[in-house]
Amino acid sequence: AKVDLSKLKQPMLYAGTGGKKAAAMALSIIGLGIGGAFLVGVILTGLTMLLIESSTGVMFGFLSLVMFTVIFGGVGIVGMKKLGRVRRFQGYLSELQGKEYCNISELAKRTRKKDKAVLKDLEWMIDKRWFIEGHLDDNNTCLITSHDAYEAYRELMRKQDEVRRNEEEATKKKAWEKKTMEEERAKKRQQMDPQIRSMMEAGQAYIQKLRACNDAIPGELVSEKISRMEELTKRIFDRVEQDPDSVDDIERLMEYYLPTAVKLLEAYEELDHQPVQGENILNSKKEIEDTLDTLNIAFEKLLDDLFQETAWDVSSDITVLKMMLAQEGL
């Protein structure tokens, strides 16, 4: 059987305003009306006291009139405030248009009120159950008008907190692993031959110089080339650290290529900071940029050559493995 969803009972999310509005209007009319009447009495009695000699009874009557004027005037003001709050509540409902959530800043903008004033209103209305299932989010930036929507929000917050915790744990783990790796590498470097360790330290100094030049040169294209050179240089020295026997293969890199690269970049930095970029400056910069491409190709080839022995070992292992598999008929 089909179910007519429109006939299902929907949860009541908002309190009725008819009775509240009538009560507020009654308080306003009674309070201001009677208070106004007493105020007229205060004025007339005051004038009488100025014109004739006042007695104790007249003074008592004057003070009584003042007291009743204040009391009923206060009742009228309370009624006006309640009436204003009812009207604002109706305005909020009109802007919500049946939605179960709304940004408070957006609600304030639409009703032409300050955020703080709207937030104060909503907190009072939620506390008094005008919004029967009303809630505010954790940051007091959003009104949520139903328990279902609030539970969905809480579930989303729980998932976000879980993701954030996992990310924090992953970050801490990564930092710990990096620190441990650096400590192991530092210990390993201390056990290296002093000559190799000195070369590794010099290599790290060149990497720092490349990074400094990259920071000082704003051009995006040349920056990509310098970043590539820095990455290749770092990988080359990582490989030498893993295989100290390959240190002889980077002798030319240390003695000529890296010093020349740094010298060219420093010259490029000086040219790039000139206020007038003439033909000679532009040509020199272009020549340096092209040279960086050439150096990066050379560094890539050097890095590949450093893995040549590993490639031979892998190839030999694969050949032996295939022979053994063939002998076993596999």
SULKA-V336471 format. One line per field, one symbol per residue. psi: psi as a letter, one per 40 degrees, with the letter a starting at -180 (. if undefined). burial: I if it has 9 or more other C-alpha atoms within 8 Angstrom, else O. A space follows every 50 residues. Layout:
BEGIN
psi = ???
burial = ???
END
This chain:
BEGIN
psi = iihhddeihiihdiiieddddddddddddddddddddddddddddddddd dihiidddddddddddddddddddddddddddddddddddddddddfeie ihhdddddddefiidddddddddddddefdgdfiiiidefehhheidddd ddddddddddddddddddddddddddddddddddddddddeihddddddd dddddddddddddddehdhdddddddddddddddddddddddgdeeddee ddddddddddddddddddddddehdhgadddddddddddddddddddddd ddddddeddddddddddddddddddddef.
burial = OOOOOOOOOOOOIIIOOOOIIOIIIIIIIIIIIIIIIIIOIIOOIIOIIO OOOIOOOIIOOIOOIIOIIIIIIIIIIIIIOIIOIIOOOIIIIOOIOOOI IIIIOOIIIOOOIOIOOIIOIIOOIIOOIIIIIIIIIOOIIIIIIIIOII OOOOOOOOOOOOOOOOOOOOOOOOOOOOOOOOOOOOOOIOOOOOOIIOOI OOIIOIIOIIIOIIOOIOOOOIIOIIIIIIOIIIIIIOIIIOOOOIIOOO OOOIOOIIIOIIOIIIOIIOIIOOOOOOOOIIOIIOOIIOOIIOIIOOII OIIOOIOOOOOOOOOOOOOOOOOOIOOOOO
END
